[in-house]
Amino acid sequence: TAGPAGHPNRLDWSLDHRTLYHVDSLVYSVRAYDYNVQTGGLANPWLVCQLEPEQGMPDGLCMDTTGTLWVACIDGGMVIRMESRD
């Protein structure tokens, strides 16, 4: 389950702007929220990915033009490809 943010480091939106994704570096996670484009409200948080410390600390993310979510990990020297929920 998604809980309180430890250290939100990077935000990005799904292609339809209805999902907000963020990297939480201190708890090694990627979380997402449903976003209401009319009200600006966030709801229904969920855990997209929980990384292990040996994978490296997640430090950034971006959504590409195909709807694929990419997460960069410092200290791990890798970029992880994730499928979005769209």
VODOMI-626305 format. One line per field, with one value per residue: residue number from 1; residue in three letters; x, y, z of N, C-alpha, C, O in turn. Coordinates in nm, 3 decimals. Each point is the difference from the previous one (the first is absolute). Example, Ala and Ser with C-alpha at 12.3 -4.5 7.8 and 13.67 -1.06 7.14 Angstrom:
BEGIN
num: [1 | 2];
residu: [ALA | SER];
n_c1: [1.319 | -0.139];
n_c2: [-0.569 | 0.107];
n_c3: [0.780 | -0.138];
ca_c1: [-0.089 | 0.082];
ca_c2: [0.119 | 0.119];
ca_c3: [0.000 | 0.006];
c_c1: [0.090 | -0.077];
c_c2: [0.120 | 0.109];
c_c3: [0.000 | 0.073];
o_c1: [0.104 | 0.051];
o_c2: [-0.002 | 0.111];
o_c3: [0.066 | 0.017];
***
This chain:
BEGIN
num: [1 | 2 | 3 | 4 | 5 | 6 | 7 | 8 | 9 | 10 | 11 | 12 | 13 | 14 | 15 | 16 | 17 | 18 | 19 | 20 | 21 | 22 | 23 | 24 | 25 | 26 | 27 | 28 | 29 | 30 | 31 | 32 | 33 | 34 | 35 | 36 | 37 | 38 | 39 | 40 | 41 | 42 | 43 | 44 | 45 | 46 | 47 | 48 | 49 | 50 | 51 | 52 | 53 | 54 | 55 | 56 | 57 | 58 | 59 | 60 | 61 | 62 | 63 | 64 | 65 | 66 | 67 | 68 | 69 | 70 | 71 | 72 | 73 | 74 | 75 | 76 | 77 | 78 | 79 | 80 | 81 | 82 | 83 | 84 | 85 | 86];
residu: [THR | ALA | GLY | PRO | ALA | GLY | HIS | PRO | ASN | ARG | LEU | ASP | TRP | SER | LEU | ASP | HIS | ARG | THR | LEU | TYR | HIS | VAL | ASP | SER | LEU | VAL | TYR | SER | VAL | ARG | ALA | TYR | ASP | TYR | ASN | VAL | GLN | THR | GLY | GLY | LEU | ALA | ASN | PRO | TRP | LEU | VAL | CYS | GLN | LEU | GLU | PRO | GLU | GLN | GLY | MET | PRO | ASP | GLY | LEU | CYS | MET | ASP | THR | THR | GLY | THR | LEU | TRP | VAL | ALA | CYS | ILE | ASP | GLY | GLY | MET | VAL | ILE | ARG | MET | GLU | SER | ARG | ASP];
n_c1: [0.084 | -0.168 | 0.220 | 0.022 | -0.055 | 0.123 | -0.013 | -0.189 | 0.019 | -0.150 | -0.021 | -0.174 | -0.003 | -0.196 | 0.015 | -0.083 | 0.214 | 0.003 | 0.195 | -0.043 | 0.161 | 0.025 | 0.170 | 0.002 | 0.099 | -0.098 | -0.168 | 0.151 | -0.072 | -0.135 | -0.012 | -0.186 | -0.029 | -0.174 | 0.003 | -0.049 | -0.041 | -0.168 | 0.030 | 0.065 | -0.208 | 0.070 | 0.046 | -0.121 | 0.043 | 0.169 | -0.005 | 0.130 | 0.106 | 0.024 | 0.090 | 0.127 | 0.014 | -0.049 | -0.217 | 0.015 | 0.141 | -0.199 | 0.069 | -0.058 | -0.113 | -0.047 | -0.120 | 0.013 | 0.124 | 0.154 | 0.096 | 0.178 | -0.043 | 0.071 | 0.101 | 0.013 | 0.159 | -0.063 | 0.200 | -0.159 | 0.009 | -0.172 | -0.041 | -0.138 | 0.010 | -0.110 | -0.098 | -0.050 | -0.067 | 0.154];
n_c2: [-0.119 | 0.110 | 0.034 | 0.014 | 0.205 | -0.142 | -0.099 | 0.115 | -0.181 | -0.161 | 0.192 | -0.140 | 0.088 | -0.060 | -0.187 | -0.162 | -0.037 | -0.211 | 0.025 | -0.014 | 0.065 | -0.175 | 0.141 | -0.214 | 0.198 | 0.168 | 0.046 | 0.141 | 0.213 | -0.164 | 0.223 | -0.103 | 0.159 | -0.077 | 0.019 | 0.130 | -0.098 | -0.136 | -0.203 | -0.147 | -0.082 | -0.005 | -0.159 | -0.090 | 0.082 | 0.050 | -0.206 | 0.175 | 0.140 | -0.222 | 0.204 | -0.126 | -0.023 | -0.218 | 0.039 | 0.023 | 0.163 | -0.071 | 0.010 | -0.183 | 0.182 | -0.187 | 0.179 | -0.220 | 0.038 | -0.132 | 0.173 | 0.033 | -0.158 | 0.214 | -0.196 | 0.217 | -0.143 | 0.135 | 0.067 | 0.080 | 0.225 | 0.084 | -0.112 | 0.095 | -0.198 | 0.196 | -0.185 | 0.125 | 0.155 | 0.139];
n_c3: [0.000 | -0.095 | 0.012 | 0.222 | -0.064 | -0.127 | -0.202 | 0.047 | -0.130 | -0.019 | -0.116 | 0.024 | -0.207 | 0.093 | -0.121 | 0.133 | 0.056 | -0.074 | -0.110 | 0.221 | -0.143 | 0.141 | -0.048 | 0.066 | -0.040 | 0.110 | -0.141 | -0.095 | 0.009 | -0.078 | 0.007 | 0.075 | -0.157 | 0.118 | -0.223 | 0.177 | -0.198 | 0.061 | 0.094 | -0.157 | -0.026 | 0.214 | -0.154 | 0.166 | 0.204 | -0.141 | 0.093 | -0.052 | 0.143 | 0.028 | 0.026 | -0.135 | 0.223 | 0.026 | 0.047 | 0.222 | 0.063 | 0.075 | -0.214 | -0.111 | -0.069 | -0.117 | -0.064 | -0.045 | -0.181 | 0.099 | 0.109 | -0.133 | 0.153 | 0.008 | 0.046 | 0.062 | -0.073 | 0.169 | -0.060 | -0.136 | 0.007 | 0.120 | -0.191 | 0.150 | -0.105 | -0.023 | 0.073 | -0.179 | 0.147 | -0.083];
ca_c1: [-0.084 | 0.074 | -0.009 | 0.051 | 0.122 | 0.122 | 0.076 | -0.039 | 0.115 | -0.031 | -0.140 | -0.036 | -0.141 | -0.034 | -0.027 | -0.132 | 0.004 | -0.091 | 0.079 | 0.123 | 0.101 | 0.116 | 0.105 | 0.025 | 0.136 | 0.038 | -0.065 | 0.028 | -0.125 | -0.070 | -0.141 | -0.087 | -0.129 | -0.097 | -0.004 | -0.120 | 0.044 | -0.092 | 0.012 | 0.138 | 0.010 | 0.065 | -0.074 | 0.032 | 0.144 | 0.045 | 0.142 | 0.033 | 0.118 | 0.084 | 0.134 | 0.090 | 0.116 | 0.109 | -0.030 | 0.033 | -0.106 | -0.070 | 0.032 | -0.071 | -0.085 | -0.066 | -0.094 | 0.031 | -0.115 | -0.080 | -0.063 | 0.088 | 0.060 | 0.142 | 0.048 | 0.146 | 0.047 | 0.138 | 0.074 | -0.025 | 0.044 | -0.096 | -0.130 | -0.097 | -0.118 | -0.123 | -0.123 | -0.092 | -0.133 | -0.092];
ca_c2: [0.119 | 0.125 | 0.071 | 0.136 | 0.019 | 0.020 | 0.103 | 0.003 | 0.053 | 0.035 | -0.021 | 0.003 | -0.029 | -0.092 | 0.070 | 0.063 | 0.092 | -0.047 | -0.069 | 0.067 | -0.094 | 0.062 | -0.080 | 0.031 | -0.053 | -0.053 | -0.129 | -0.084 | -0.038 | 0.081 | 0.003 | 0.070 | 0.047 | 0.048 | 0.146 | 0.056 | 0.117 | 0.112 | 0.056 | -0.001 | -0.089 | -0.130 | -0.105 | -0.140 | -0.024 | -0.139 | -0.025 | -0.049 | -0.085 | 0.011 | -0.043 | -0.046 | 0.090 | -0.040 | 0.047 | 0.142 | 0.089 | 0.065 | 0.142 | 0.077 | -0.078 | 0.072 | -0.074 | 0.028 | 0.027 | -0.122 | -0.031 | -0.082 | 0.071 | -0.031 | 0.041 | 0.000 | -0.037 | 0.036 | -0.104 | -0.129 | 0.012 | -0.058 | 0.060 | -0.109 | 0.022 | -0.049 | 0.027 | 0.084 | -0.057 | 0.055];
ca_c3: [0.000 | -0.003 | 0.126 | -0.006 | -0.077 | 0.076 | -0.068 | -0.140 | -0.071 | -0.138 | -0.037 | -0.142 | -0.025 | -0.107 | -0.126 | 0.005 | 0.115 | 0.105 | 0.102 | 0.042 | 0.049 | 0.064 | 0.061 | 0.141 | 0.011 | 0.130 | 0.026 | -0.117 | -0.063 | -0.099 | 0.038 | -0.095 | 0.050 | -0.098 | 0.001 | -0.060 | -0.076 | 0.023 | 0.136 | 0.047 | 0.116 | -0.008 | 0.070 | -0.027 | -0.015 | -0.009 | -0.015 | -0.134 | 0.010 | 0.118 | -0.036 | 0.105 | 0.008 | -0.089 | -0.136 | -0.006 | 0.044 | -0.111 | 0.010 | -0.101 | -0.089 | -0.108 | -0.083 | -0.141 | -0.087 | -0.017 | 0.128 | 0.082 | 0.112 | 0.017 | 0.132 | 0.011 | 0.134 | 0.031 | 0.073 | -0.061 | -0.139 | -0.092 | -0.027 | -0.001 | -0.084 | 0.063 | -0.074 | 0.075 | 0.019 | -0.101];
c_c1: [0.087 | -0.022 | 0.053 | 0.133 | 0.118 | 0.083 | -0.037 | 0.107 | -0.032 | -0.145 | -0.012 | -0.143 | -0.013 | -0.034 | -0.136 | -0.016 | -0.097 | 0.071 | 0.127 | 0.093 | 0.107 | 0.093 | 0.014 | 0.134 | 0.029 | -0.065 | 0.006 | -0.127 | -0.041 | -0.148 | -0.079 | -0.132 | -0.090 | -0.009 | -0.126 | 0.037 | -0.092 | 0.024 | 0.145 | 0.022 | 0.071 | -0.080 | 0.059 | 0.150 | 0.031 | 0.150 | 0.023 | 0.114 | 0.072 | 0.137 | 0.076 | 0.121 | 0.115 | -0.026 | 0.042 | -0.120 | -0.069 | 0.012 | -0.074 | -0.089 | -0.051 | -0.092 | 0.035 | -0.128 | -0.086 | -0.073 | 0.082 | 0.066 | 0.144 | 0.045 | 0.152 | 0.040 | 0.145 | 0.059 | -0.024 | 0.040 | -0.098 | -0.122 | -0.097 | -0.121 | -0.120 | -0.117 | -0.090 | -0.136 | -0.098 | -0.045];
c_c2: [0.124 | 0.072 | 0.140 | 0.006 | 0.021 | 0.113 | -0.001 | 0.074 | 0.046 | -0.034 | -0.006 | -0.049 | -0.108 | 0.081 | 0.071 | 0.097 | -0.040 | -0.079 | 0.080 | -0.107 | 0.078 | -0.104 | 0.048 | -0.065 | -0.069 | -0.134 | -0.091 | -0.042 | 0.097 | -0.012 | 0.078 | 0.034 | 0.029 | 0.151 | 0.047 | 0.130 | 0.121 | 0.067 | 0.012 | -0.093 | -0.131 | -0.101 | -0.136 | -0.025 | -0.149 | -0.005 | -0.061 | -0.100 | 0.027 | -0.057 | -0.049 | 0.093 | -0.038 | 0.037 | 0.145 | 0.083 | 0.063 | 0.151 | 0.086 | -0.091 | 0.089 | -0.095 | 0.032 | 0.013 | -0.122 | -0.039 | -0.092 | 0.088 | -0.049 | 0.056 | -0.013 | -0.027 | 0.042 | -0.112 | -0.139 | -0.001 | -0.059 | 0.089 | -0.116 | 0.041 | -0.062 | 0.031 | 0.087 | -0.068 | 0.049 | -0.106];
c_c3: [0.000 | 0.132 | -0.016 | -0.075 | 0.094 | -0.058 | -0.148 | -0.081 | -0.140 | -0.027 | -0.151 | -0.013 | -0.106 | -0.125 | 0.001 | 0.117 | 0.111 | 0.109 | 0.026 | 0.057 | 0.074 | 0.058 | 0.144 | 0.036 | 0.132 | 0.033 | -0.123 | -0.073 | -0.111 | 0.034 | -0.105 | 0.067 | -0.119 | 0.016 | -0.072 | -0.070 | 0.020 | 0.136 | 0.047 | 0.118 | -0.032 | 0.081 | -0.035 | -0.020 | -0.012 | -0.021 | -0.138 | 0.008 | 0.130 | -0.037 | 0.122 | 0.003 | -0.094 | -0.146 | -0.019 | 0.040 | -0.121 | 0.015 | -0.102 | -0.082 | -0.111 | -0.074 | -0.145 | -0.082 | -0.028 | 0.128 | 0.088 | 0.106 | 0.017 | 0.134 | 0.004 | 0.145 | 0.017 | 0.084 | -0.057 | -0.146 | -0.099 | -0.017 | -0.017 | -0.083 | 0.069 | -0.090 | 0.088 | 0.006 | -0.105 | -0.097];
o_c1: [0.115 | -0.113 | 0.011 | 0.078 | -0.010 | 0.039 | 0.073 | 0.033 | 0.059 | -0.049 | 0.077 | -0.055 | 0.086 | -0.021 | -0.015 | -0.107 | -0.040 | -0.064 | 0.071 | -0.039 | 0.031 | -0.041 | 0.005 | 0.006 | 0.059 | 0.054 | -0.068 | -0.017 | 0.047 | -0.053 | 0.056 | -0.039 | 0.046 | -0.005 | -0.027 | 0.035 | 0.043 | -0.004 | 0.027 | 0.107 | -0.004 | -0.054 | 0.081 | 0.040 | -0.068 | 0.062 | -0.052 | -0.004 | 0.018 | 0.012 | -0.030 | 0.043 | 0.070 | 0.093 | 0.010 | -0.115 | 0.066 | -0.028 | -0.001 | 0.018 | 0.002 | 0.020 | 0.009 | -0.110 | -0.107 | -0.075 | -0.051 | 0.046 | 0.024 | -0.029 | 0.055 | -0.059 | 0.088 | -0.073 | 0.066 | 0.012 | 0.041 | -0.029 | 0.026 | -0.053 | 0.003 | 0.000 | -0.012 | -0.023 | -0.114 | -0.077];
o_c2: [-0.003 | 0.013 | 0.051 | -0.095 | 0.075 | 0.092 | -0.055 | 0.114 | 0.096 | -0.104 | 0.064 | -0.061 | -0.015 | 0.121 | 0.104 | 0.056 | 0.084 | -0.044 | 0.038 | -0.074 | 0.114 | -0.106 | 0.120 | -0.118 | -0.108 | -0.076 | -0.103 | -0.118 | 0.114 | -0.111 | 0.079 | -0.061 | 0.048 | 0.051 | -0.043 | 0.098 | 0.113 | 0.123 | 0.075 | 0.001 | -0.050 | 0.034 | -0.012 | -0.049 | -0.083 | 0.094 | -0.107 | -0.106 | 0.116 | -0.119 | 0.040 | 0.048 | 0.088 | -0.003 | 0.047 | -0.044 | 0.059 | 0.056 | 0.122 | -0.122 | 0.123 | -0.122 | 0.117 | -0.013 | 0.012 | -0.097 | -0.053 | 0.110 | -0.121 | 0.115 | -0.107 | 0.056 | -0.046 | -0.077 | -0.095 | -0.106 | -0.064 | 0.087 | -0.091 | 0.110 | -0.117 | 0.101 | -0.025 | -0.101 | -0.047 | 0.028];
o_c3: [0.045 | 0.047 | -0.111 | 0.000 | 0.097 | 0.072 | -0.082 | 0.030 | -0.048 | 0.044 | -0.072 | 0.091 | -0.086 | 0.008 | -0.063 | 0.021 | 0.080 | 0.096 | -0.093 | 0.091 | -0.036 | 0.045 | 0.026 | 0.033 | 0.002 | 0.080 | -0.006 | -0.034 | -0.007 | 0.010 | -0.076 | 0.100 | -0.103 | 0.111 | -0.112 | 0.065 | -0.021 | 0.010 | 0.094 | 0.060 | -0.112 | 0.105 | -0.092 | -0.105 | 0.062 | -0.051 | -0.030 | -0.063 | 0.040 | -0.027 | 0.113 | -0.105 | -0.050 | -0.082 | -0.114 | -0.014 | -0.085 | 0.107 | 0.012 | 0.000 | 0.010 | 0.001 | -0.037 | 0.054 | -0.058 | 0.000 | 0.098 | -0.031 | 0.003 | 0.032 | -0.028 | 0.092 | -0.072 | 0.062 | 0.042 | -0.062 | -0.097 | 0.082 | -0.078 | 0.016 | 0.038 | -0.071 | 0.120 | -0.067 | -0.004 | -0.091];
***
